[in-house]
């Protein structure tokens, strides 16, 4: 089963040298900085790339003296998300010395079908590997649709799916008349959706006091009776709208969403 990596937190290692004879020398400190560099991700063994680089030659306001030299860069793995920040400083003033600061991401490994895999991680993975959606946990499928629709429709999406949900997993809060959503994660990409679920959602929608609904399935397509039932409910005025999302249509919407997880290392930069 496919393994996914998710950023959880970071660890930091420091080395500092003052001018005293028994401290680390400048070459030794810089060696620590240089050895922290890596071109290979320690988690998934993929090649890393330099995502950020910054340098500062002088900052006279630093602790009553000057931070005369700073070199900082970030190594990232595009496959699993691991990152490392390297910062090297030479200072004087109230505190004189040189220092190396290395910050590493800590990643947690998940099985693709785990119900605990973070949705931001799952969403990012499925943008490139959507066929694997049939392997994810049912509850994660509901939360995935919640995340995607929240961005796609620019509205709040409530997750209400439970064993007694009455055929409703999500509610799109767009207006006084919310839209109810039913989500089905099928186990086969060749599955053709039958009409029974379409009819059941009509009843659940009316009982919820809504007149708009969406049926999302990882099926290859909806059968002709499905499309006819959805269209008939609107034509007869029973519902205002009834939208069907099959595998292809939902995949297209997912791929249009942006990553909800900004580069996590940015908040740990020194300069």
C-alpha positions as CSV (number, residue, x, y, z in Angstrom):
1,X,0.0,0.0,0.0
2,X,1.2,3.5,-0.9
3,X,2.8,5.5,1.9
4,X,2.2,9.2,2.4
5,X,4.4,11.6,4.4
6,X,3.0,14.5,6.3
7,X,4.8,17.4,7.9
8,X,4.1,17.4,11.6
9,X,6.6,19.6,13.4
10,X,10.3,20.6,13.4
11,X,13.4,19.9,15.4
12,X,16.3,22.3,15.8
13,X,20.0,21.9,16.4
14,X,22.3,24.7,17.3
15,X,26.1,25.1,17.5
16,X,27.6,28.3,18.9
17,X,31.2,29.5,19.4
18,X,32.5,32.4,21.4
19,X,36.1,33.8,21.1
20,X,37.4,31.7,24.1
21,X,40.2,29.2,23.3
22,X,38.2,26.1,24.2
23,X,35.2,26.9,22.0
24,X,34.6,25.6,18.6
25,X,36.5,27.4,15.9
26,X,35.0,29.2,12.9
27,X,36.0,26.4,10.5
28,X,34.5,23.8,12.8
29,X,31.2,25.7,13.1
30,X,31.0,26.2,9.4
31,X,31.7,22.5,8.9
32,X,28.6,21.7,10.9
33,X,26.7,24.1,8.7
34,X,28.1,22.6,5.5
35,X,27.6,19.0,6.7
36,X,23.9,19.7,7.4
37,X,23.5,20.2,3.7
38,X,22.0,17.2,1.8
39,X,21.1,16.6,-1.8
40,X,19.1,13.5,-0.9
41,X,16.0,13.3,1.3
42,X,16.6,11.1,4.4
43,X,13.0,10.0,4.3
44,X,12.1,9.0,0.8
45,X,15.6,9.2,-0.7
46,X,14.5,11.5,-3.5
47,X,16.7,14.4,-4.7
48,X,16.1,17.7,-2.9
49,X,16.1,21.2,-4.3
50,X,17.0,24.6,-2.9
51,X,13.6,26.3,-2.4
52,X,14.9,29.5,-0.7
53,X,18.1,31.4,-0.2
54,X,18.9,34.6,1.6
55,X,22.0,36.4,2.8
56,X,22.6,39.5,4.9
57,X,26.0,41.2,5.1
58,X,25.3,43.6,7.9
59,X,22.5,44.3,10.5
60,X,23.8,47.0,13.0
61,X,20.8,46.8,15.3
62,X,21.4,43.2,16.3
63,X,22.0,43.0,20.1
64,X,23.9,46.2,20.4
65,X,26.4,45.3,17.8
66,X,26.2,43.9,14.3
67,X,25.2,40.7,12.6
68,X,27.9,41.0,9.9
69,X,27.2,37.9,7.9
70,X,24.2,35.6,7.6
71,X,23.8,32.8,5.1
72,X,20.5,31.0,5.0
73,X,18.9,28.5,2.6
74,X,16.2,25.8,2.5
75,X,16.5,22.3,1.1
76,X,13.2,20.7,0.2
77,X,12.0,17.4,-1.1
78,X,9.2,17.7,-3.7
79,X,8.1,14.1,-3.2
80,X,7.4,13.8,0.5
81,X,7.6,17.4,1.7
82,X,10.7,17.1,4.0
83,X,12.7,20.3,4.4
84,X,15.8,21.6,6.2
85,X,16.7,25.2,7.0
86,X,20.4,26.0,7.3
87,X,21.4,29.3,9.0
88,X,25.0,30.5,9.6
89,X,25.7,33.7,11.5
90,X,28.8,35.8,12.4
91,X,28.0,38.5,15.0
92,X,29.6,41.0,17.4
93,X,28.3,43.5,19.9
94,X,27.0,42.4,23.2
95,X,27.3,38.8,22.0
96,X,30.3,37.9,19.8
97,X,30.6,34.7,18.0
98,X,29.5,32.5,15.2
99,X,26.6,30.1,15.1
100,X,25.0,27.4,13.0
101,X,21.3,26.7,13.3
102,X,19.8,23.7,11.5
103,X,16.0,23.1,11.5
104,X,14.5,19.9,10.2
105,X,11.0,18.9,9.4
106,X,9.7,15.9,11.2
107,X,7.5,13.7,8.9
108,X,4.9,11.1,9.9
109,X,4.2,8.2,7.6
110,X,0.6,7.1,6.8
111,X,-0.9,4.3,4.7
112,X,-3.0,5.7,1.9
113,X,-6.2,4.0,3.3
114,X,-5.6,5.3,6.9
115,X,-8.5,7.4,8.3
116,X,-5.9,9.5,10.1
117,X,-3.9,10.8,7.1
118,X,-4.2,14.6,7.0
119,X,-6.6,15.9,4.3
120,X,-4.0,18.5,3.1
121,X,-1.6,15.6,2.4
122,X,-4.2,13.4,0.8
123,X,-5.4,16.2,-1.4
124,X,-1.9,17.1,-2.6
125,X,-1.2,13.4,-3.4
126,X,-4.4,12.8,-5.3
127,X,-3.9,15.8,-7.5
128,X,-1.2,13.7,-9.2
129,X,-2.5,10.2,-8.5
130,X,-6.3,10.5,-8.5
131,X,-6.9,6.8,-9.6
132,X,-5.8,5.9,-6.1
133,X,-8.9,7.6,-4.7
134,X,-10.6,4.2,-4.6
135,X,-8.2,3.1,-1.9
136,X,-8.8,5.9,0.6
137,X,-10.9,5.5,3.7
138,X,-14.6,6.3,3.3
139,X,-14.6,9.0,6.0
140,X,-11.5,10.6,4.3
141,X,-13.4,10.7,1.0
142,X,-16.1,12.8,2.7
143,X,-13.5,15.1,4.2
144,X,-11.7,15.3,0.8
145,X,-14.9,16.4,-0.9
146,X,-15.5,18.9,2.0
147,X,-12.1,20.5,1.4
148,X,-12.4,20.6,-2.4
149,X,-15.9,22.0,-2.4
150,X,-15.1,24.6,0.3
151,X,-12.5,26.1,-2.1
152,X,-14.4,25.5,-5.3
153,X,-17.7,27.1,-4.2
154,X,-16.0,29.6,-1.8
155,X,-18.3,28.8,1.0
156,X,-18.5,27.0,4.4
157,X,-19.0,23.2,4.1
158,X,-20.2,21.3,7.1
159,X,-19.3,17.6,7.5
160,X,-22.3,15.8,9.0
161,X,-21.8,12.2,7.7
162,X,-22.6,9.6,10.3
163,X,-24.3,6.2,10.3
164,X,-27.6,8.0,10.9
165,X,-27.0,10.8,8.4
166,X,-30.1,10.0,6.3
167,X,-28.1,10.0,3.1
168,X,-26.4,13.3,3.7
169,X,-22.6,13.7,4.3
170,X,-22.0,17.4,3.7
171,X,-23.9,20.7,3.7
172,X,-22.8,23.6,1.6
173,X,-23.8,26.8,3.4
174,X,-24.1,29.3,0.5
175,X,-27.5,30.9,1.2
176,X,-30.8,30.5,3.1
177,X,-31.3,27.3,1.1
178,X,-28.2,25.1,1.8
179,X,-27.1,22.4,-0.6
180,X,-26.8,18.9,0.7
181,X,-24.2,16.5,-0.6
182,X,-24.0,12.7,-0.6
183,X,-20.5,11.1,-1.2
184,X,-19.8,7.6,-2.4
185,X,-16.3,6.1,-2.6
186,X,-16.6,3.1,-4.9
187,X,-14.0,0.3,-4.9
188,X,-13.8,0.0,-8.7
189,X,-13.0,2.7,-11.3
190,X,-15.4,0.9,-13.7
191,X,-18.4,1.1,-11.4
192,X,-21.6,2.5,-12.9
193,X,-23.8,4.4,-10.5
194,X,-27.4,3.0,-10.2
195,X,-30.5,5.1,-9.7
196,X,-31.5,4.0,-6.2
197,X,-29.0,6.3,-4.5
198,X,-30.1,9.3,-6.7
199,X,-33.7,8.8,-5.6
200,X,-32.8,8.4,-2.0
201,X,-31.0,11.7,-2.0
202,X,-34.0,13.5,-3.3
203,X,-36.0,12.4,-0.2
204,X,-33.2,13.2,2.1
205,X,-32.8,16.7,0.6
206,X,-36.5,17.4,1.0
207,X,-36.6,16.1,4.6
208,X,-33.6,18.4,5.4
209,X,-35.6,21.4,4.1
210,X,-33.4,22.0,1.1
211,X,-34.1,22.1,-2.6
212,X,-30.6,21.7,-3.9
213,X,-28.3,18.6,-3.8
214,X,-25.1,17.2,-5.1
215,X,-24.2,13.5,-5.5
216,X,-20.5,12.7,-5.7
217,X,-19.3,9.3,-6.6
218,X,-16.0,7.8,-7.8
219,X,-18.0,5.8,-10.4
220,X,-16.9,5.8,-14.1
221,X,-20.3,7.3,-15.0
222,X,-23.9,7.7,-13.9
223,X,-26.4,5.4,-15.6
224,X,-29.1,6.9,-17.9
225,X,-31.8,6.3,-15.2
226,X,-29.6,8.4,-12.8
227,X,-29.4,11.3,-15.2
228,X,-33.1,11.1,-16.0
229,X,-34.1,11.0,-12.3
230,X,-32.0,14.0,-11.4
231,X,-33.3,16.0,-14.4
232,X,-36.9,15.0,-13.7
233,X,-36.7,16.2,-10.1
234,X,-35.7,19.6,-11.3
235,X,-38.2,19.7,-14.3
236,X,-41.1,18.8,-11.9
237,X,-40.1,21.6,-9.5
238,X,-39.3,19.1,-6.7
239,X,-35.8,20.5,-6.6
240,X,-34.1,23.6,-7.8
241,X,-30.8,21.8,-8.7
242,X,-29.4,18.3,-8.7
243,X,-25.8,18.0,-9.8
244,X,-23.9,14.7,-10.4
245,X,-20.1,14.4,-10.0
246,X,-18.6,11.3,-11.4
247,X,-14.9,10.3,-11.2
248,X,-13.8,12.5,-14.0
249,X,-15.7,15.6,-13.0
250,X,-14.6,15.5,-9.4
251,X,-11.0,14.8,-10.5
252,X,-11.1,18.0,-12.7
253,X,-12.3,20.1,-9.8
254,X,-9.7,18.7,-7.4
255,X,-6.9,19.5,-9.8
256,X,-8.0,23.1,-10.0
257,X,-7.8,23.6,-6.2
258,X,-4.7,25.2,-4.7
259,X,-2.7,23.7,-1.9
260,X,-4.3,24.5,1.4
261,X,-0.9,24.0,3.1
262,X,1.5,26.9,2.5
263,X,5.2,26.2,2.6
264,X,5.5,25.3,6.3
265,X,9.2,26.2,6.6
266,X,8.7,29.9,6.0
267,X,7.6,30.6,9.6
268,X,10.9,29.2,10.9
269,X,13.2,31.4,8.9
270,X,15.7,33.5,10.8
271,X,15.9,36.4,8.3
